[in-house]
Amino acid sequence: MKRQKRVIADLPYGVGVYRSHNGAGDQFWRVRLGKKFTGGKSQSREFPDLAEARLWIDRQDAQRRATGASTYQLTSAQLAEAADAFTRLNGDSLTKAVTFYLGHAKPAGGCRTFEEVVKEFLRSRENIGVRPRTLVAYESAFRVLGTQFNAEPISQITTNALEEYLSDQEWMPRTRKNYMVTLSTLFTFAHGRDFCPGNPVEKIPRPLLEDRPVGILPVSAVSRLIRTAVAHMPKMVPSVAIALFAGLRRSELCALDWSEINLASGTIEVKGVKAKTRQRRIVHLAAGLKAWLRPFRQDQGPVTLTPRDDTWGAHLHDLVRKAGIENYPHNALRHSFGSYHYELHRNEQLTASEMGNSPAVIFRHYRNLVSPADAKGYFAITPRSLTGHG
């Protein structure tokens, strides 16, 4: 078979065209794409006429300009696989599909199990100064969630898997929402570290919670509670009185020191490091609260029996039982203060300032729950009114 090179002046660099004859004497044209054109292995193809060969060269040159030499570095099997992938994607982007796969199977930050991410998350929270109580709450939630997800790569935990798990739990709506918030916080952290491609919790509808009024104690129950403390648990009197008549949160109360209570000026300083909001505030003492605190006054030292709010809560539960109060509402001492204080002053700004809340929260939760007469009666509960002394 004879072969003769034909020179075409405007051929792309690295492309050659040859005119040849087969054994029967028929003429054909062979195009060779050299390594300098493909960037890899040479390729060749035969055509019956020069015009068809030239058209194919132009197409290859256009493709090379658009995609570079990578097209010619793929094997026939790889090209066939790519073509099949495009067909199965049905119009979607191959790049998008690969990005999705890599994000879930090979995340940029490395593969981490749910348990491994939880450990990193807890360390990070501790490093930024999250309160011990919050860390304990996180650890408790992750112990529950870990029974289902600990061994799972966090990048492969889907919205459907999370929603199915949450639906299977016999939780009240608020409990379900709390777990969802914790999960969402963890996945946001994981996404920020490139351990997963996104936050699958964001797509799960949050449960709807009923806007129930806060639970408070009637004036008669407040009198019975503090009278019982005086008679049976006198060391609880200062903290119970402060909770009832100054509205401190349990965590703030258990961190309170006598040096932060100034009876002369009639104030309690809730330091920023001890406040839930991390903002310092000054709480003003009503005359009745001063009377309750005066017999127990110290220059310094803890106000409560224990710095642990759960232990203090157990003491309070015992006191409530001794006082014969049934159906004790959640967080009743603080909620009672908010309700009676707002009714007495009718000023959500003032009550918010005392409690460390926003005025909107005060207006929404504590408005019109008690009568003006009961509000006056509440703050008139003093040692003298209950015992005739003080």
Sequence and secondary structure as in RCSB ss.txt:
>XXXX:A:sequence
MKRQKRVIADLPYGVGVYRSHNGAGDQFWRVRLGKKFTGGKSQSREFPDLAEARLWIDRQDAQRRATGASTYQLT
SAQLAEAADAFTRLNGDSLTKAVTFYLGHAKPAGGCRTFEEVVKEFLRSRENIGVRPRTLVAYESAFRVLGTQFN
AEPISQITTNALEEYLSDQEWMPRTRKNYMVTLSTLFTFAHGRDFCPGNPVEKIPRPLLEDRPVGILPVSAVSRL
IRTAVAHMPKMVPSVAIALFAGLRRSELCALDWSEINLASGTIEVKGVKAKTRQRRIVHLAAGLKAWLRPFRQDQ
GPVTLTPRDDTWGAHLHDLVRKAGIENYPHNALRHSFGSYHYELHRNEQLTASEMGNSPAVIFRHYRNLVSPADA
KGYFAITPRSLTGHG
>XXXX:A:secstr
  EEEE  TT  TTEEEEEEE TT  EEEEEEE HHHHSSS EEEEESSHHHHHHHHHHHHHHHHHHGGGGGGS 
HHHHHHHHHHHHHHTTS HHHHHHHHHHHHS TT   BHHHHHHHHHHHHHHTT  HHHHHHHHHHHHHHHHHHT
TSBGGG  HHHHHHHHHHS   HHHHHHHHHHHHHHHHHHHHTTSSSS GGGGS              HHHHHHH
HHHHHHH GGGHHHHHHHHHH   HHHHHT BGGGEETTTTEEEE TTTSTTS  EEEE  HHHHHHHGGG  SS
SBSSS S HHHHHHHHHHHHHHTT  S  TTHHHHHHHHHHHHHH  HHHHHHHHT  HHHHHHHHTTSS HHHH
HHHHT  HHHHHS  
